[in-house]
Amino acid sequence: METEMISARFAKDEIAVITERAKEEKTDKTTALRRIFSLGAKQYRLEKAVKQYESGKASLGASAKLAGTSIWEMMDELKRRGIVNPLTKEDYAGGYAIEKLLT
């Protein structure tokens, strides 16, 4: 993995979280920060994917890919949030639904 150094300032309470995680995992603060960031990045991608699906800008398959999840996991997340599939019965009957869901 190629890395790049960046500089960032954190509030004392944020540093406390980083320090706490480093102690819990018996690792250094840099590794702890990377792991915390990774969790946040995953959540960010999921939120972005849900918004794109909900607005009709992305299909189920494209949203799942953006979120880094399977189609089934994306369907579960959308259901959990009460976001309904925008396709109609006619779309399914015409065979359009499978193509639309996966592209």
Contact map, one row per residue, 1 for C-alpha under 8 A:
1110000000000000000000000000000000000000000000000000000000000000000000000000000000000000000000000000000
1111000000000000000000000000000000000000000000000000000000000000000000000000000000000000000000000000000
1111100000000000000000000000000000000000000000000000000000000000000000000000000000000000000000000000000
0111110000000000000000000000000000000000000000000000000000000000000000000000000000000000000000000000000
0011111000000000000000000000000000000000000000000000000000000000000000000000000000000000000000000000000
0001111100000000000000000000000000000000000000000000000000000000000000000000000000000000000000000000000
0000111110000000000000000000000000000000000000000000000000000000000000000000000000000000000000000000000
0000011111000000000000000000000000000000000000000000000000000000000000000000000000000000000000000000000
0000001111100000000000000000000000000000000000000000000000000000000000000000000000000000000000000000000
0000000111110110000000000000000000000000000000000000000000000000000000000000000000000000000000000000000
0000000011111110000000000000000000000000000000000000000000000000000000000000000000000000000000000000000
0000000001111111000000000000000000000000000000000000000000000000000000000000000000000000000000000000000
0000000000111111100000000000000000000000000000000000000000000000000000000000000000000000000000000000000
0000000001111111110000000000000000000000000000000000000000000000000000000000000000000000000000000000000
0000000001111111111000000000000000000000000000000000000000000000000000000000000000000000000000000000000
0000000000011111111100000000000000000000000000000000000000000000000000000000000000000000000000000000000
0000000000001111111110000000000000000000000000000000000000000000000000000000000000000000000000000000000
0000000000000111111111000000100110010000000000000000000000000000000000000000000000000000000000000000000
0000000000000011111111100000100100000000000000000000000000000000000000000000000000000000000000000000000
0000000000000001111111110000000000000000000000000000000000000000000000000000000000000000000000000000000
0000000000000000111111111000100100000000000000000000000000000000000000000000000000000000000000000000000
0000000000000000011111111111101100000000000000000000000000000000000000000000000000000000000000000000000
0000000000000000001111111111000000000000000000000000000000000000000000000000000000000000000000000000000
0000000000000000000111111110000000000000000000000000000000000000000000000000000000000000000000000000000
0000000000000000000011111110000100000000000000000000000000000000000000000000000000000000000000000000000
0000000000000000000001111111000000000000000000000000000000000000000000000000000000000000000000000000000
0000000000000000000001111111101100000000000000000000000000000000000000000000000000000000000000000000000
0000000000000000000001100111111100000000000000000000000000000000000000000000000000000000000000000000000
0000000000000000011011000011111110000000000000000000000000000000000000000000000000000000000000000000000
0000000000000000000000000001111111000000000000000000000000000000000000000000000000000000000000000000000
0000000000000000000001000011111111100000000000000000000000000000000000000000000000000000000000000000000
0000000000000000011011001011111111110000000000000000000000000000000000000000000000000000000000000000000
0000000000000000010000000000111111111000000000000000000000000000000000000000000000000000000000000000000
0000000000000000000000000000011111111100000000000000000000000000000000000000000000000000000000000000000
0000000000000000000000000000001111111110000000000000000000000000000000000000000000000000000000000000000
0000000000000000010000000000000111111111000000000000000000000000000000000000000000000000000000000000000
0000000000000000000000000000000011111111100000000000000000000000000000000000000000000000000000000000000
0000000000000000000000000000000001111111110000000000000000000000000000000000000000000000000000000000000
0000000000000000000000000000000000111111111000000000000000000000000000000000000000000000000000000000000
0000000000000000000000000000000000011111111100000000000000000000000000000000000000000000000000000000000
0000000000000000000000000000000000001111111110000000000000000000000000000000000000000000000000000000000
0000000000000000000000000000000000000111111111000000000000000000001100000000000000000000000000000000000
0000000000000000000000000000000000000011111111100000000000000000000000000000000000000000000000000000000
0000000000000000000000000000000000000001111111110000000000000000000000000000000000000000000000000000000
0000000000000000000000000000000000000000111111111000000000000000011100000000000000000000000000000000000
0000000000000000000000000000000000000000011111111100000000000000011100000000000000000000000000000000000
0000000000000000000000000000000000000000001111111110000000000000001000000000000000000000000000000000000
0000000000000000000000000000000000000000000111111111000000000000011000000000000000000000000000000000000
0000000000000000000000000000000000000000000011111111100001000011011000000000000000000000000000000000000
0000000000000000000000000000000000000000000001111111110000000010000000000000010000000000000000000000000
0000000000000000000000000000000000000000000000111111111000000000000000000000000000000000000000000000000
0000000000000000000000000000000000000000000000011111111111000010000000000000000000000000000000000000000
0000000000000000000000000000000000000000000000001111111111110010000000000000000000000000000000000000000
0000000000000000000000000000000000000000000000000111111110000000000000000000000000100000000000000000000
0000000000000000000000000000000000000000000000000011111111000000000000000000000000000000000000000000000
0000000000000000000000000000000000000000000000000001111111100000000000000000000000000000000000000000000
0000000000000000000000000000000000000000000000000001111111100000000000000000000000000000000000000000000
0000000000000000000000000000000000000000000000001001101111111110000000000000000000000000000000000000000
0000000000000000000000000000000000000000000000000000100111111110000000000000000000000000000000000001111
0000000000000000000000000000000000000000000000000000100001111111000000100110000000000000000000000001111
0000000000000000000000000000000000000000000000000000000001111111100000100000000000000000000000000000111
0000000000000000000000000000000000000000000000000000000001111111110000000000000000000000000000000000011
0000000000000000000000000000000000000000000000001101100001111111111000000100000000000000000000000000000
0000000000000000000000000000000000000000000000001000000000011111111111101100000000000000000000000000000
0000000000000000000000000000000000000000000000000000000000001111111111100000000000000000000000000000000
0000000000000000000000000000000000000000000011011000000000000111111110000000000000000000000000000000000
0000000000000000000000000000000000000000010011111000000000000011111110000100000000000000000000000000000
0000000000000000000000000000000000000000010011000000000000000001111111000000000000000000000000000000000
0000000000000000000000000000000000000000000000000000000000000001111111101100000000000000000000000000000
0000000000000000000000000000000000000000000000000000000000000001100111111100000000000000000000000000000
0000000000000000000000000000000000000000000000000000000000011001100011111110000000000000000000000000000
0000000000000000000000000000000000000000000000000000000000000000000001111111000000000000000000000000000
0000000000000000000000000000000000000000000000000000000000000001000011111111100000000000000000000000000
0000000000000000000000000000000000000000000000000000000000010011001011111111110000000000000000000000000
0000000000000000000000000000000000000000000000000000000000010000000000111111111000000000000000000000000
0000000000000000000000000000000000000000000000000000000000000000000000011111111100000000000000000000000
0000000000000000000000000000000000000000000000000000000000000000000000001111111110000000000000000000000
0000000000000000000000000000000000000000000000000100000000000000000000000111111111110000000000000000000
0000000000000000000000000000000000000000000000000000000000000000000000000011111111110000000000000000000
0000000000000000000000000000000000000000000000000000000000000000000000000001111111100000000000000000000
0000000000000000000000000000000000000000000000000000000000000000000000000000111111100000000000000000000
0000000000000000000000000000000000000000000000000000000000000000000000000000011111110000000000000000000
0000000000000000000000000000000000000000000000000000010000000000000000000000011111111000000000000000000
0000000000000000000000000000000000000000000000000000000000000000000000000000011001111100000000000000000
0000000000000000000000000000000000000000000000000000000000000000000000000000000000111110000000000000000
0000000000000000000000000000000000000000000000000000000000000000000000000000000000011111000000000000000
0000000000000000000000000000000000000000000000000000000000000000000000000000000000001111101100001000000
0000000000000000000000000000000000000000000000000000000000000000000000000000000000000111111100000000000
0000000000000000000000000000000000000000000000000000000000000000000000000000000000000011111110000000000
0000000000000000000000000000000000000000000000000000000000000000000000000000000000000001111111000000000
0000000000000000000000000000000000000000000000000000000000000000000000000000000000000011111111111000000
0000000000000000000000000000000000000000000000000000000000000000000000000000000000000011111111111100000
0000000000000000000000000000000000000000000000000000000000000000000000000000000000000000111111111000000
0000000000000000000000000000000000000000000000000000000000000000000000000000000000000000011111111000000
0000000000000000000000000000000000000000000000000000000000000000000000000000000000000000001111111110000
0000000000000000000000000000000000000000000000000000000000000000000000000000000000000000001111111111000
0000000000000000000000000000000000000000000000000000000000000000000000000000000000000010001111111111100
0000000000000000000000000000000000000000000000000000000000000000000000000000000000000000000100111111110
0000000000000000000000000000000000000000000000000000000000000000000000000000000000000000000000111111111
0000000000000000000000000000000000000000000000000000000000110000000000000000000000000000000000011111111
0000000000000000000000000000000000000000000000000000000000111000000000000000000000000000000000001111111
0000000000000000000000000000000000000000000000000000000000111100000000000000000000000000000000000111111
0000000000000000000000000000000000000000000000000000000000111100000000000000000000000000000000000011111
